[in-house]
Amino acid sequence: MIRVIIFLALVALLALGAVWIADRPGDVVITWLGYRIETSLAVLVAAIALVVIVALMLWSLIRVIVRSPDLIALFLSHRRGVRGYLAISRGLIAIGAGDASAAQRFADEAEKIAPGEPLTLLLNAQRAQLVGDRTGAENSFRAMAARDDTKLLGLHGLYVEARRREDAVAARSYAEEAAQSAPSLHWAGRAVLEFRCAAGDWAGAQAALDRNHKSGLVDRAQYRRQRAVLLTARALAAEDGDRDQARSLVLEAVKLAPELVPAAELAGRLLGEAGEIKRAARIVETAWKANPHPDLAETYAQLRVGDSARERLMRVESLARRTPNQPDAALAIARAAIDAREYGTARAALRPYLKLPTQRVAELMAEIEQGESGDEGRAREWMSRALHAPRSPAWTADGYVSDRWLPVSPVSGRLDAFQWKVPLAEIADQSTVIDVDDGPARPAAQPAEMPGPEPKAVQRTEPQPVLSRPSRRRASEAPRADAVIPLVHVPDDPGPEAPPPAADPEPEPPSGGSGRFRLFR
């Protein structure tokens, strides 16, 4: 609307000027080279306007003629660009559809039209991955890594190819280079962290985690938890050589994650050795409230060197009262009572779990029978029952069961993967429960877990066998990398790996019961 008003105003001004000149005619005389020209002002203005228009037309014609080679080159370049764009687009679509012959045809056409262009290199790499030409794919990715504009894409492709041929050294170097170039690159930051963890480079892994946190790749809660795990791993590695350093590291880990059982157990043990009994007791008690664990109970019992077995039993009983109705608390009391030869106390602690015992309950009952009465027959009965009883909680990660906590899963290389839970196992055959003191035996319809909160990770509808060792990868290897552009699954590659399942939260322990007190004041 504004442009229309401006245009009309200009037309009005021109019309007023023409009228003004027409109302005031004058004579114009030009004498030049012996010629005399007499005319009116209006004719002179019209003549000048005509000359200007003709001059502009001639100038435009001459300019077009002079620039014609450049214009022709620009037209041809634009035409080639359109053809190249169509070839690359159709090639990528063919790769996504899995049409290897069409992808080859369009890749060749793109190479002729736009050789060395980033999208042409990417198309050639994807086409090579589709047909299984690893050498061709690596050459294309290497060419991209040599360019500033496609360096990160090339490094990602080289990383993927190195993982596919199981070259961990090359994959780590590509990931390190990409992380240095772009710290906010998620795949590179994750890969560097996992490679350093797999190699046992806990200090390097901690530096990589700090860099990932600064780049926004991990949130604050995850960062605190993973940093605590790495600090605990460093403390365990330094325990035999430098116990002072190990103690400072594990105390920092406890501050970040007070509920982390391995950190609390190691901190309690080291502080107990240093004579800081009260501080060690507070750390173990805090972790026990969040996650009752046999290692915590053992550490709590052994805090004071030289105590008798009966005194250790009293400490374990005081710790167990903080989490009543917890199976691990009852098992800890039974273990301490057996060591103190208080078999009645041990039997009373296990009585609620004797109808359908787990392996640990059955093993403890065998010890009670052996130590209290020396009844070899009943001890063998309980040991036989332990062979077929439901599994007790253990340190489990990705189907791998370990007798001790590890900071990294040996199967997937995932940090902080181990959880204290019942492993996935085949449901045991139905069997008869051994007679106990408080009633006759009854046939068990189905083996069950100990009463109390059950970890969510245990699935009874689709049980699976537990792996006793890593089935695919060694502990020094990192998990499979994602594809650069997952347009299609390569024939010899299973495709991008699904993200690891989120760890189920530990069951929240019940609130404290009555009769709480401290032994270390």
C-alpha positions in Angstrom: 0.0 0.0 0.0 2.8 2.4 0.9 4.6 1.6 -2.4 1.4 2.4 -4.4 1.1 5.8 -2.6 4.7 6.6 -3.3 4.3 5.7 -7.0 1.2 7.9 -7.4 3.0 10.8 -5.7 5.9 10.5 -8.1 3.5 10.5 -11.1 1.7 13.5 -9.8 5.0 15.4 -9.4 6.0 14.6 -13.0 2.6 15.7 -14.3 2.8 19.0 -12.4 6.3 19.6 -13.8 5.2 18.9 -17.3 2.2 21.3 -16.9 4.4 23.9 -15.4 6.9 23.8 -18.3 4.0 23.8 -20.9 2.5 27.0 -19.3 5.9 28.7 -19.5 7.2 28.1 -23.0 10.6 29.7 -23.7 13.1 29.8 -26.5 16.4 27.9 -26.4 19.1 28.8 -28.9 22.1 26.6 -29.4 25.0 27.8 -31.6 27.8 25.3 -32.2 30.3 24.8 -35.1 28.4 27.3 -37.3 25.1 25.8 -36.6 22.2 27.6 -35.0 19.4 25.7 -33.4 16.3 27.4 -32.0 13.6 25.4 -30.2 11.4 25.6 -27.1 12.3 24.4 -23.7 9.8 21.4 -23.8 11.3 20.1 -27.0 14.8 20.3 -25.6 13.8 18.4 -22.4 12.2 15.7 -24.5 15.2 15.4 -26.8 17.5 15.1 -23.8 15.3 12.3 -22.3 15.3 10.4 -25.6 19.1 10.6 -25.9 19.5 9.3 -22.3 17.2 6.4 -23.0 19.0 5.4 -26.2 22.4 5.7 -24.4 21.2 3.4 -21.6 19.9 0.8 -24.1 23.2 0.8 -26.0 25.2 0.5 -22.7 23.1 -2.5 -21.6 23.6 -4.2 -24.9 27.3 -3.7 -24.9 27.5 -4.9 -21.2 25.6 -8.1 -22.0 27.9 -8.8 -25.0 31.0 -8.3 -22.9 29.7 -10.5 -20.0 28.2 -13.2 -22.1 31.0 -15.8 -21.3 30.5 -15.3 -17.6 26.7 -15.5 -18.0 26.9 -18.7 -20.0 29.3 -20.2 -17.4 26.9 -19.2 -14.6 24.0 -20.8 -16.4 25.9 -24.0 -17.0 27.1 -24.1 -13.3 23.5 -23.6 -12.1 22.4 -26.4 -14.4 25.1 -28.7 -13.1 24.2 -27.8 -9.5 20.6 -28.7 -10.1 21.6 -32.0 -11.7 24.1 -32.8 -8.9 21.5 -32.0 -6.3 19.0 -34.3 -8.0 21.6 -37.1 -8.3 22.6 -36.9 -4.6 19.0 -36.7 -3.4 18.0 -39.7 -5.5 21.1 -41.6 -4.4 20.4 -41.1 -0.7 16.8 -42.1 -1.3 18.0 -45.3 -3.1 20.3 -46.0 -0.1 17.4 -45.6 2.3 15.4 -48.0 0.2 18.2 -50.5 -0.1 18.5 -50.3 -3.9 22.2 -50.9 -4.3 22.2 -50.6 -8.2 20.3 -47.3 -8.2 22.6 -46.0 -5.4 25.6 -46.9 -7.5 24.2 -45.2 -10.6 23.4 -42.0 -8.8 26.7 -42.0 -7.0 28.6 -42.3 -10.2 26.5 -39.4 -11.7 27.1 -37.2 -8.7 30.9 -38.0 -8.9 30.9 -36.8 -12.5 28.9 -33.7 -11.9 30.3 -32.6 -8.5 33.5 -34.5 -7.6 34.9 -33.8 -4.2 31.8 -32.1 -2.8 30.9 -33.0 0.8 27.5 -34.5 -0.1 29.1 -36.5 -2.9 31.6 -38.0 -0.5 28.9 -38.8 1.9 26.8 -40.5 -0.8 29.8 -42.6 -1.9 30.5 -43.6 1.7 26.9 -44.6 2.3 26.8 -46.5 -1.0 30.0 -48.3 0.0 28.6 -49.2 3.4 25.4 -50.5 1.7 27.3 -52.9 -0.6 29.8 -53.9 2.1 32.8 -52.0 0.6 34.6 -51.1 3.8 37.7 -49.8 2.0 35.7 -47.5 -0.2 33.7 -46.2 2.8 36.9 -45.5 4.8 38.5 -43.7 1.8 35.4 -41.4 1.6 35.3 -40.8 5.3 39.1 -40.1 5.3 38.6 -37.6 2.6 35.9 -35.9 4.6 38.1 -35.9 7.7 40.8 -34.0 5.8 38.4 -31.1 5.1 37.5 -28.4 7.7 33.8 -28.4 6.9 33.3 -32.2 7.0 36.0 -33.1 9.6 33.6 -34.2 12.3 31.4 -36.2 9.9 34.5 -38.0 8.6 35.8 -38.8 12.0 32.4 -40.2 13.0 32.4 -42.4 9.9 36.0 -43.6 10.6 35.0 -44.3 14.2 32.0 -46.4 13.0 34.2 -48.4 10.6 36.9 -49.0 13.2 34.3 -50.3 15.6 32.9 -52.6 12.9 36.3 -54.2 12.2 36.9 -54.3 16.0 39.9 -52.0 16.0 39.6 -50.4 19.4 42.9 -48.5 19.1 41.8 -46.7 15.9 38.3 -46.1 17.2 39.6 -44.5 20.4 42.0 -42.2 18.4 39.1 -41.0 16.2 36.9 -40.4 19.1 39.6 -38.5 21.0 40.3 -36.3 18.0 36.6 -35.6 17.5 36.1 -34.8 21.2 39.1 -32.4 21.1 37.7 -30.6 18.1 34.1 -30.4 19.4 33.7 -31.1 23.1 29.9 -30.9 22.8 29.8 -33.8 20.4 27.7 -36.4 22.2 29.0 -39.6 20.5 32.6 -38.6 20.9 32.3 -37.6 24.6 30.5 -40.9 25.4 33.0 -43.0 23.4 36.0 -41.4 25.0 34.6 -41.9 28.5 33.8 -45.6 27.8 37.2 -46.3 26.2 39.0 -44.8 29.2 36.9 -46.8 31.6 37.4 -50.0 29.7 41.2 -49.4 29.9 41.1 -48.7 33.6 42.2 -45.1 33.1 40.0 -43.8 35.9 41.7 -40.4 36.1 41.4 -39.9 32.4 37.8 -41.1 32.5 37.1 -38.5 35.3 38.6 -35.8 33.1 36.4 -36.9 30.2 33.3 -36.9 32.5 34.1 -33.4 33.7 34.4 -32.2 30.1 31.1 -33.9 29.2 29.4 -32.1 32.1 30.8 -28.7 31.1 29.6 -29.3 27.5 26.1 -30.2 28.8 26.2 -33.8 27.7 25.2 -35.1 31.2 22.9 -33.6 33.8 24.0 -32.7 37.3 22.5 -35.8 39.0 24.1 -38.2 36.5 27.4 -36.4 36.7 27.5 -36.6 40.5 26.7 -40.3 40.5 29.2 -41.2 37.8 31.9 -39.1 39.3 31.4 -40.9 42.6 31.7 -44.2 40.8 35.0 -43.1 39.2 36.4 -41.8 42.5 35.5 -45.1 44.1 37.3 -47.0 41.3 40.4 -44.8 41.8 40.3 -45.4 45.5 40.1 -49.2 45.1 43.0 -49.0 42.7 45.1 -46.9 45.2 44.0 -48.9 48.3 47.0 -51.2 48.3 49.6 -48.6 47.4 48.5 -45.3 49.0 45.8 -45.7 51.6 45.7 -42.0 52.5 45.0 -41.1 48.9 42.4 -43.9 48.7 40.7 -42.5 51.8 40.5 -38.9 50.5 39.2 -40.1 47.1 36.5 -42.4 48.6 35.4 -39.7 51.1 34.8 -37.3 48.2 32.8 -40.1 46.5 30.7 -40.5 49.6 29.9 -36.8 49.6 28.7 -37.0 46.0 26.7 -40.2 46.4 26.1 -41.2 50.1 24.0 -44.2 49.0 26.7 -45.8 46.8 27.4 -49.1 48.6 31.0 -49.7 47.4 32.0 -46.2 48.4 30.4 -46.3 51.8 31.9 -49.8 52.5 35.4 -48.8 51.5 35.2 -45.4 53.4 33.9 -47.2 56.5 36.7 -49.7 56.4 39.5 -47.2 55.8 38.1 -44.8 58.5 37.8 -47.7 60.9 41.5 -48.6 60.3 42.4 -44.9 61.0 40.5 -44.9 64.3 37.7 -42.6 63.1 35.0 -45.0 64.4 32.1 -42.5 64.7 32.6 -41.0 61.3 32.8 -44.4 59.7 29.6 -45.5 61.5 27.7 -42.5 60.3 28.7 -43.2 56.7 27.8 -46.9 56.8 24.5 -46.2 58.6 23.5 -43.6 55.9 24.2 -46.0 53.1 22.5 -48.9 54.9 19.3 -46.9 55.2 19.2 -46.4 51.4 20.6 -49.8 50.3 20.9 -52.6 52.9 23.8 -54.7 51.8 25.8 -57.5 53.3 29.1 -55.7 52.7 27.9 -52.8 54.7 26.9 -55.0 57.6 30.2 -56.8 57.5 32.1 -53.5 57.6 29.9 -52.2 60.4 30.6 -55.3 62.4 34.4 -55.0 61.9 34.7 -51.2 62.6 36.3 -51.7 66.0 39.3 -54.1 65.9 39.6 -56.6 68.7 35.9 -56.8 69.5 34.4 -60.2 70.3 32.0 -62.0 68.1 29.1 -61.2 70.5 29.9 -57.5 70.4 29.9 -57.6 66.6 26.5 -59.3 66.7 25.2 -56.5 68.9 26.4 -53.9 66.4 24.8 -55.7 63.4 21.5 -56.0 65.3 21.5 -52.3 66.0 22.2 -51.6 62.3 19.4 -54.0 61.3 16.9 -52.2 63.5 17.3 -49.2 61.2 15.7 -51.1 58.3 13.1 -53.6 59.8 11.6 -56.3 57.7 14.4 -56.3 55.2 15.7 -59.7 54.1 19.3 -58.5 53.9 19.1 -57.2 57.5 17.9 -60.6 58.7 20.7 -62.4 56.8 23.3 -60.0 58.3 22.0 -60.8 61.8 22.1 -64.6 61.0 25.7 -64.3 59.7 26.9 -62.4 62.7 25.0 -64.8 65.1 26.6 -67.9 63.5 30.1 -66.3 63.9 29.2 -65.7 67.6 27.8 -69.3 67.9 24.4 -67.8 68.8 22.5 -70.3 66.8 19.1 -69.6 68.4 19.4 -65.9 67.4 20.4 -66.9 63.8 17.6 -69.4 63.5 15.1 -66.8 64.8 16.3 -64.2 62.3 15.9 -66.6 59.4 12.6 -68.1 60.5 10.3 -65.8 58.4 12.2 -66.9 55.2 12.4 -70.7 55.8 9.2 -71.8 54.0 10.5 -70.7 50.6 14.2 -70.0 51.2 16.7 -68.4 48.8 20.2 -69.8 48.2 21.8 -67.7 50.9 19.1 -68.6 53.5 19.5 -72.3 52.7 23.3 -72.0 53.0 23.1 -70.2 56.3 20.7 -72.9 57.6 23.1 -75.6 56.6 25.8 -73.8 58.7 23.4 -73.6 61.6 22.6 -77.3 61.5 26.3 -78.2 61.1 27.5 -75.9 63.9 24.6 -76.3 66.4 24.0 -80.0 66.5 26.5 -81.5 64.0 23.6 -83.0 62.1 25.3 -83.8 58.7 22.0 -85.2 57.3 20.0 -82.0 57.8 23.0 -79.9 56.7 23.2 -81.8 53.4 19.4 -81.4 53.0 19.7 -77.6 53.2 22.7 -77.6 50.9 20.7 -79.6 48.4 17.9 -77.2 48.8 20.3 -74.3 48.1 21.1 -75.8 44.7 17.5 -75.5 43.5 16.4 -72.4 45.5 15.8 -69.0 43.9 18.9 -67.0 43.5 19.8 -64.4 46.1 20.6 -60.8 45.1 24.0 -60.3 43.5 26.0 -57.7 41.7 24.5 -57.9 38.2 25.1 -55.9 35.0 23.9 -56.7 31.5 23.2 -60.3 32.4 26.7 -60.7 33.9 26.9 -61.7 37.6 29.9 -60.8 39.7 30.9 -61.7 43.2 32.1 -58.2 43.7 31.2 -54.7 42.5 32.8 -53.4 39.4 32.7 -49.8 38.1 32.2 -50.8 34.5 30.1 -53.6 32.9 32.5 -56.1 31.2 29.8 -56.8 28.6 28.8 -53.4 27.4 31.5 -51.1 28.9 28.7 -49.1 30.5 29.8 -47.0 33.6 27.9 -47.6 36.8 26.0 -50.6 35.3 26.2 -53.0 38.3 23.1 -53.3 40.6 22.5 -55.3 43.7 19.5 -57.3 42.5 18.2 -60.8 41.8 19.7 -62.0 38.5 17.5 -63.1 35.7 17.3 -66.9 36.0 15.3 -69.9 35.0 12.5 -70.6 37.4 13.5 -73.5 39.5 11.6 -76.8 39.5 9.0 -77.4 42.1 10.3 -79.1 45.2 9.4 -79.9 48.8 10.4 -77.5 51.5 12.6 -79.0 54.2 10.9 -79.3 57.6 11.6 -76.5 60.0 11.1 -76.2 63.7 7.9 -74.2 63.6 5.7 -76.5 61.6 5.5 -79.4 59.1 6.8 -79.1 55.6 4.4 -78.1 52.8 4.9 -78.6 49.1 5.9 -75.4 47.4 3.7 -74.5 44.5 6.4 -72.4 43.0 9.8 -71.0 44.3 9.5 -67.4 45.4 11.7 -64.7 46.4 12.3 -63.6 50.0 9.6 -61.3 51.4 10.2 -57.7 51.1 10.6 -55.3 48.2 11.5 -57.0 45.0 13.8 -55.3 42.5 11.9 -54.2 39.4 14.6 -55.6 37.2 13.5 -59.1 38.0 11.1 -60.4 35.3 9.3 -63.6 36.1 7.2 -63.7 32.9 10.1 -64.1 30.6 13.1 -65.5 32.6 16.4 -65.8 30.9 19.6 -67.7 31.8 22.3 -65.8 33.6 25.7 -65.4 31.8 28.6 -66.5 33.9 31.0 -64.6 31.6 30.8 -61.9 28.9 29.5 -63.6 25.8 30.5 -61.2 23.1 33.1 -58.7 24.2 36.0 -58.5 26.5 36.2 -56.0 29.3 38.7 -53.9 27.4 36.3 -53.3 24.5 33.7 -50.5 24.2 30.1 -50.8 23.0 29.2 -50.7 19.3 28.9 -47.3 17.8 26.0 -45.8 16.0 25.9 -45.3 12.3 26.8 -41.9 10.8 23.4 -41.5 9.0 21.2 -44.5 9.7 19.5 -44.5 6.3 19.6 -48.2 5.9 21.1 -51.2 7.7 24.3 -52.4 6.1 24.0 -56.2 5.2 26.8 -57.2 7.6 25.9 -54.7 10.3 23.0 -55.1 12.7 22.5 -51.3 12.6 22.5 -48.7 15.4 22.4 -50.2 18.8 19.5 -49.3 21.0 20.4 -47.2 24.0 21.0 -49.3 27.1 18.0 -49.7 29.4 17.8 -47.2 32.2 18.8 -48.6 35.5 15.8 -49.3 37.7 15.9 -47.4 40.9 16.7 -49.3 44.1 13.6 -50.1 46.2 13.2 -47.4 48.7 13.7 -48.9 52.2 10.9 -48.6 54.7 11.1 -45.8 57.2 12.9 -46.4 60.4 11.4 -48.4 63.2 11.4 -48.1 66.9 14.3 -48.7 69.2 17.1 -46.9 67.2 20.3 -46.2 69.0 24.0 -45.7 68.2 26.9 -47.8 69.5 29.5 -45.3 68.4 29.0 -42.0 70.2 
